Amino acid sequence: MKIDLLELVENGGCSSKIPPGQLDEIVKLLPRQADPDILVGTETHDDAGVYRINDDLAMVFTTDFFPPVCSDPYEFGQIAATNSISDIYAMGGDPVVALNIMMFPSAKLPMEVYSEIIRGGAEKAYEAGVNIIGGHTIDDSPPKYGLAVVGYVHPGKIITNSGARPGDALILTKPIGGGIILAAKKLGLASGNDVDEALRLMKLLNRSAATAMKRFDIKGATDITGFGLAGHALKMARAGNVTITLDMKKVPLIGSALQLAESGCIPGAAFRNLDYIESSAAISEELDYNLKMIACDAQTSGGLLISAPAGKCNEILAELHKTGLTESALIGYVSEKEDHPLKLK
């Protein structure tokens, strides 16, 4: 029996996240920990937590899971695992071990679907050098899958979303627009080539980008997922107490994402993300409406937004292009804090 997982969900992938504004309110309720070995906690809404083990070793710990973002169970497992591991890469860490997290409706779907999701996740983890050593499953509908991942990093070499500094330039390692393309697929409007490219990018590990960051001693980065490029850039600006300017005309896009947005195919998650950034962003009157909405488009397993010293950017881009991230691009810059932490032009 052919199973299409997209028939089971309304919002899949990272578009199913709680809106960022509501999440901010939830995080405020979490108790603050005084342990000096907590090197990165919840205060800056970073990609993962970091705990110091000794002077030379710290543990990077993260978890992520979501409902299906594609039709095929195996491919869903691959994307969910890639997305979960990405948080370790974004912090400059090396992923090591993981646990499966699965919610699966055993009375509604055959166990072969469960097996294929797990197989996809396991194979992508193996590619990343991660050993899956256990997990947990509950009966729930629709299915949801992801990983809890542990990695290692030197305490002095952590990359954080608070590391952007005035004078830095901003590099995006993967094109955006995947949320729009997948929404268009549901409506029968997306081309097969666009869907294939969006899925390929979601399955592409951020390992080579992380390697480049470590080589060039980068201090600031974040990965681009459910809050969109603009939402994650805003969090980065607030964490670093700086202003970030994004030139949307320079942002690489997947396939026909702009044309699909122009035809009205803009997912609801993009509007939720726009609500989150609008009061904190200076948006140029000349910025095309659809590019503004693409800036807010929720991405699943997106690329890294890297804050790098301007003088290193050409070398970093050359390295990224050489390793297959051929659409990596310089898309903005960091300046001293102004009235608005985020600017879109």
Beta strands, then each sheet from edge to edge (+ up, - down):
strand 1: 38-40
strand 2: 49-54
strand 3: 57-66
strand 4: 94-103
strand 5: 131-138
strand 6: 144-153
strand 7: 168-172
strand 8: 220-223
strand 9: 242-246
strand 10: 281-283
strand 11: 304-309
strand 12: 329-336
strand 13: 342-344
sheet 1: 1+ 2- 3+ 6- 4+ 5+
sheet 2: 8+ 11- 7+ 12- 9+ 13+ 10+
end
